[in-house]
Amino acid sequence: MKDMPDITFPPEVEEMAIKLAAFDIMKQLCDDGKITKNELEYIAKKHNVPVDKE
């Protein structure tokens, strides 16, 4: 891996990646019945996470 160049991302991109990763965990908690769909939607809205409506 020494041949790979350093990749840097703007802080906004890193912040969104962290939010999306955390939200993915929340979706799994919803699928497991640990939180409700309403709670999941509240979290998405509160943290401005773009979510596709299924």
Secondary structure, DSSP 8 states (H G I E B T S, - for coil): -TTS------HHHHHHHHHHHHHHHHHHHHHTTSS-HHHHHHHHHHTT------
